[in-house]
Amino acid sequence: MKPDMFRHPITILVGLGFPAEVRTVIDAYRHLSEWPTSLRDTAHSVALKACQAALRGDIEAETARGLFAAFAAKHDLLAHDTPAIAAFRGRGDRDPHVR
C-alpha cells in the first residue's frame, strides 16, 4: 500500500450531491484546496495542515484521514452508504456473498 493511501476511503458528496471517494491524502488535500475561501474554518485549517504533514511524512496518513473525516462530517459532506452509492462504486467493492 502506498504511504499516502487510506485503509478505507471516505465517500463524500460533491457538486450536486454526487458521491466521490477520497482514497489518499492527496485526494483529501485537493478537495480541501478547492474548498471556497469564504467557507474555510478551523476544521478546514486543521485538516489541510494534517494533509500537508502527511504528505511530508511527518504524520501517518490515517491521522490525516481522521481529521479530513471530521471536516467532512462538520460540513455534512459524508455520504451515507446507500444502494445508489454502492452501485456507483462498481462491482469490485461489492460483497461476493450478497446477490
Helices and strands as residue ranges (DSSP letters): E 5-14, E 18-24, H 25-34, G 37-39, H 42-56, H 61-74, H 83-89, G 91-93
